[in-house]
Amino acid sequence: MDEDPRFAEFVAERGDALLRYGYVLAGNPHDAADLVQEALVKLRASWARVRLKENPESYARTTMARLHIRAWRSRRREHLAWDPPEREHHDRLPDGDERLWHALAGLPRRQRAVVVLRYYEQLTDEEIAGVLGVSRGTVRSQAARALAKLRDSVSAESAVTATRGEAR
């Protein structure tokens, strides 16, 4: 395969943005790094075609979303052979409102993917349906359910915080 310096330049310029997107999509830095790596491998294989016809970053992001959904679908069929460890590990959240990050992490994978694609990527329902391989109606229902869960979790946490403030 011929080395194209433009691919290396693209990775250097947009790699961090892709990693942030992967983090928002997957919910943890390890899966995010895996998504970016797999997407860049696929992008490198198609680089000659993609750089001339399309936006390479859009190709990479779409690939990452599809890989994330594929992993979600395959994990849905997994059956654990042992009990998970009793300790939990929490990765450090990005700066910003931690309540929102916790609420987003608490959503099911498909709902989180719809919210990320709609509000982070600003895709239309038709585009999200194409990326996820579902119908437009499924996108709309998953988005409605996700937003209801996010509202409920943020409202519940605000009520608990207000109650703590009154008790002091």
C-alpha positions as a LaTeX table, in Angstrom:
\begin{tabular}{lrrr}
\hline
Residue & $x$ (\AA) & $y$ (\AA) & $z$ (\AA) \\
\hline
Met1 & 0.00 & 0.00 & 0.00 \\
Asp2 & 1.42 & 3.39 & $-0.94$ \\
Glu3 & 2.06 & 5.75 & 1.93 \\
Asp4 & $-0.02$ & 8.89 & 1.54 \\
Pro5 & 1.15 & 11.72 & 3.81 \\
Arg6 & $-2.36$ & 13.21 & 3.69 \\
Phe7 & $-3.68$ & 10.25 & 5.70 \\
Ala8 & $-1.10$ & 10.86 & 8.43 \\
Glu9 & $-1.98$ & 14.57 & 8.39 \\
Phe10 & $-5.68$ & 13.74 & 8.71 \\
Val11 & $-5.03$ & 11.45 & 11.70 \\
Ala12 & $-2.83$ & 14.08 & 13.36 \\
Glu13 & $-5.41$ & 16.83 & 12.83 \\
Arg14 & $-8.65$ & 14.95 & 13.57 \\
Gly15 & $-7.56$ & 12.07 & 15.81 \\
Asp16 & $-8.42$ & 13.83 & 19.08 \\
Ala17 & $-11.85$ & 14.87 & 17.76 \\
Leu18 & $-12.55$ & 11.29 & 16.72 \\
Leu19 & $-11.49$ & 10.06 & 20.16 \\
Arg20 & $-13.86$ & 12.53 & 21.85 \\
Tyr21 & $-16.66$ & 11.37 & 19.56 \\
Gly22 & $-15.86$ & 7.76 & 20.40 \\
Tyr23 & $-15.96$ & 8.57 & 24.12 \\
Val24 & $-19.38$ & 10.17 & 23.84 \\
Leu25 & $-20.63$ & 7.27 & 21.76 \\
Ala26 & $-19.18$ & 4.39 & 23.78 \\
Gly27 & $-19.15$ & 5.89 & 27.25 \\
Asn28 & $-15.60$ & 4.95 & 28.20 \\
Pro29 & $-12.09$ & 5.74 & 26.92 \\
His30 & $-11.08$ & 2.14 & 26.23 \\
Asp31 & $-13.97$ & 1.36 & 23.88 \\
Ala32 & $-13.56$ & 4.83 & 22.35 \\
Ala33 & $-9.91$ & 4.10 & 21.50 \\
Asp34 & $-10.90$ & 0.75 & 19.99 \\
Leu35 & $-13.60$ & 2.41 & 17.86 \\
Val36 & $-11.15$ & 5.04 & 16.59 \\
Gln37 & $-8.48$ & 2.45 & 15.81 \\
Glu38 & $-10.86$ & 0.18 & 13.89 \\
Ala39 & $-12.38$ & 3.10 & 12.01 \\
Leu40 & $-8.95$ & 4.42 & 11.00 \\
Val41 & $-7.91$ & 0.97 & 9.76 \\
Lys42 & $-11.02$ & 0.89 & 7.56 \\
Leu43 & $-10.47$ & 4.48 & 6.46 \\
Arg44 & $-6.84$ & 3.73 & 5.51 \\
Ala45 & $-7.97$ & 0.83 & 3.33 \\
Ser46 & $-10.43$ & 3.14 & 1.52 \\
Trp47 & $-8.34$ & 6.32 & 1.67 \\
Ala48 & $-7.81$ & 6.77 & $-2.08$ \\
Arg49 & $-11.55$ & 6.63 & $-2.71$ \\
Val50 & $-12.74$ & 8.51 & 0.37 \\
Arg51 & $-10.41$ & 11.49 & 0.21 \\
Leu52 & $-11.45$ & 12.28 & $-3.34$ \\
Lys53 & $-15.22$ & 11.82 & $-3.04$ \\
Glu54 & $-16.25$ & 12.30 & 0.56 \\
Asn55 & $-15.40$ & 13.92 & 3.82 \\
Pro56 & $-12.93$ & 11.50 & 5.50 \\
Glu57 & $-14.02$ & 12.50 & 9.00 \\
Ser58 & $-17.66$ & 11.80 & 8.19 \\
Tyr59 & $-16.64$ & 8.37 & 6.86 \\
Ala60 & $-14.70$ & 7.66 & 10.06 \\
Arg61 & $-17.56$ & 8.80 & 12.33 \\
Thr62 & $-20.13$ & 6.75 & 10.44 \\
Thr63 & $-17.84$ & 3.74 & 10.63 \\
Met64 & $-17.41$ & 4.27 & 14.37 \\
Ala65 & $-21.17$ & 4.45 & 14.93 \\
Arg66 & $-21.71$ & 1.26 & 12.93 \\
Leu67 & $-18.93$ & $-0.55$ & 14.80 \\
His68 & $-20.44$ & 0.57 & 18.11 \\
Ile69 & $-23.87$ & $-0.77$ & 17.14 \\
Arg70 & $-22.36$ & $-4.02$ & 15.86 \\
Ala71 & $-20.60$ & $-4.51$ & 19.19 \\
Trp72 & $-23.83$ & $-3.75$ & 21.04 \\
Arg73 & $-25.73$ & $-6.30$ & 18.98 \\
Ser74 & $-23.10$ & $-9.00$ & 19.48 \\
Arg75 & $-22.87$ & $-8.36$ & 23.24 \\
Arg76 & $-26.63$ & $-8.68$ & 23.49 \\
Arg77 & $-26.21$ & $-12.35$ & 22.57 \\
Glu78 & $-23.33$ & $-13.02$ & 24.98 \\
His79 & $-23.77$ & $-15.25$ & 27.99 \\
Leu80 & $-21.29$ & $-14.72$ & 30.78 \\
Ala81 & $-19.50$ & $-17.84$ & 31.99 \\
Trp82 & $-18.58$ & $-16.33$ & 35.39 \\
Asp83 & $-19.74$ & $-13.61$ & 37.74 \\
Pro84 & $-18.36$ & $-10.12$ & 37.14 \\
Pro85 & $-16.00$ & $-8.70$ & 39.78 \\
Glu86 & $-17.70$ & $-7.06$ & 42.74 \\
Arg87 & $-15.73$ & $-3.81$ & 42.54 \\
Glu88 & $-16.75$ & $-1.04$ & 40.17 \\
His89 & $-14.35$ & 1.16 & 38.26 \\
His90 & $-15.37$ & 4.62 & 37.18 \\
Asp91 & $-13.42$ & 6.51 & 34.57 \\
Arg92 & $-12.94$ & 10.24 & 34.96 \\
Leu93 & $-15.65$ & 12.17 & 33.13 \\
Pro94 & $-14.90$ & 15.02 & 30.74 \\
Asp95 & $-15.24$ & 18.52 & 32.14 \\
Gly96 & $-18.77$ & 19.85 & 32.35 \\
Asp97 & $-21.97$ & 18.88 & 34.06 \\
Glu98 & $-21.26$ & 15.47 & 35.60 \\
Arg99 & $-24.97$ & 14.83 & 36.17 \\
Leu100 & $-25.54$ & 14.87 & 32.43 \\
Trp101 & $-22.63$ & 12.48 & 31.78 \\
His102 & $-23.90$ & 10.07 & 34.43 \\
Ala103 & $-27.42$ & 10.24 & 33.03 \\
Leu104 & $-26.13$ & 9.67 & 29.48 \\
Ala105 & $-24.03$ & 6.71 & 30.62 \\
Gly106 & $-27.13$ & 5.21 & 32.24 \\
Leu107 & $-29.02$ & 5.02 & 28.95 \\
Pro108 & $-29.21$ & 1.76 & 27.00 \\
Arg109 & $-26.69$ & 1.59 & 24.13 \\
Arg110 & $-29.17$ & 2.18 & 21.30 \\
Gln111 & $-30.75$ & 5.17 & 23.04 \\
Arg112 & $-27.33$ & 6.64 & 23.82 \\
Ala113 & $-26.27$ & 6.18 & 20.18 \\
Val114 & $-29.41$ & 7.96 & 18.95 \\
Val115 & $-28.89$ & 10.88 & 21.35 \\
Val116 & $-25.21$ & 11.20 & 20.42 \\
Leu117 & $-25.91$ & 11.08 & 16.69 \\
Arg118 & $-28.78$ & 13.56 & 16.95 \\
Tyr119 & $-27.33$ & 16.15 & 19.34 \\
Tyr120 & $-23.57$ & 15.68 & 19.07 \\
Glu121 & $-23.37$ & 14.87 & 15.37 \\
Gln122 & $-26.55$ & 16.82 & 14.48 \\
Leu123 & $-27.79$ & 14.15 & 12.10 \\
Thr124 & $-31.40$ & 13.97 & 10.90 \\
Asp125 & $-33.66$ & 11.05 & 11.79 \\
Glu126 & $-33.19$ & 9.62 & 8.29 \\
Glu127 & $-29.40$ & 9.82 & 8.57 \\
Ile128 & $-29.43$ & 8.24 & 12.03 \\
Ala129 & $-31.68$ & 5.44 & 10.76 \\
Gly130 & $-29.20$ & 4.81 & 7.92 \\
Val131 & $-26.20$ & 4.75 & 10.26 \\
Leu132 & $-27.83$ & 2.45 & 12.80 \\
Gly133 & $-29.66$ & 0.26 & 10.30 \\
Val134 & $-33.09$ & 0.83 & 11.86 \\
Ser135 & $-36.30$ & 2.55 & 10.75 \\
Arg136 & $-36.95$ & 6.26 & 11.19 \\
Gly137 & $-39.76$ & 5.43 & 13.61 \\
Thr138 & $-37.35$ & 3.44 & 15.77 \\
Val139 & $-34.99$ & 6.42 & 15.85 \\
Arg140 & $-37.80$ & 8.72 & 16.95 \\
Ser141 & $-39.09$ & 6.35 & 19.64 \\
Gln142 & $-35.59$ & 5.67 & 21.00 \\
Ala143 & $-34.89$ & 9.43 & 21.10 \\
Ala144 & $-38.16$ & 10.12 & 22.93 \\
Arg145 & $-37.46$ & 7.39 & 25.49 \\
Ala146 & $-33.88$ & 8.57 & 25.98 \\
Leu147 & $-34.89$ & 12.19 & 26.49 \\
Ala148 & $-37.58$ & 11.17 & 28.97 \\
Lys149 & $-35.03$ & 9.13 & 30.94 \\
Leu150 & $-32.53$ & 12.01 & 30.86 \\
Arg151 & $-35.17$ & 14.48 & 32.07 \\
Asp152 & $-36.27$ & 12.14 & 34.85 \\
Ser153 & $-32.74$ & 11.44 & 36.05 \\
Val154 & $-31.69$ & 15.11 & 36.03 \\
Ser155 & $-34.98$ & 16.13 & 37.74 \\
Ala156 & $-34.61$ & 13.41 & 40.36 \\
Glu157 & $-31.04$ & 14.43 & 41.10 \\
Ser158 & $-32.04$ & 18.11 & 41.30 \\
Ala159 & $-34.77$ & 17.21 & 43.81 \\
Val160 & $-32.28$ & 15.26 & 45.93 \\
Thr161 & $-29.82$ & 18.18 & 45.82 \\
Ala162 & $-32.57$ & 20.63 & 46.80 \\
Thr163 & $-33.63$ & 18.38 & 49.68 \\
Arg164 & $-30.03$ & 18.19 & 50.94 \\
Gly165 & $-29.80$ & 22.00 & 50.80 \\
Glu166 & $-32.96$ & 22.37 & 52.92 \\
Ala167 & $-31.71$ & 19.89 & 55.50 \\
Arg168 & $-28.59$ & 21.92 & 56.19 \\
\hline
\end{tabular}
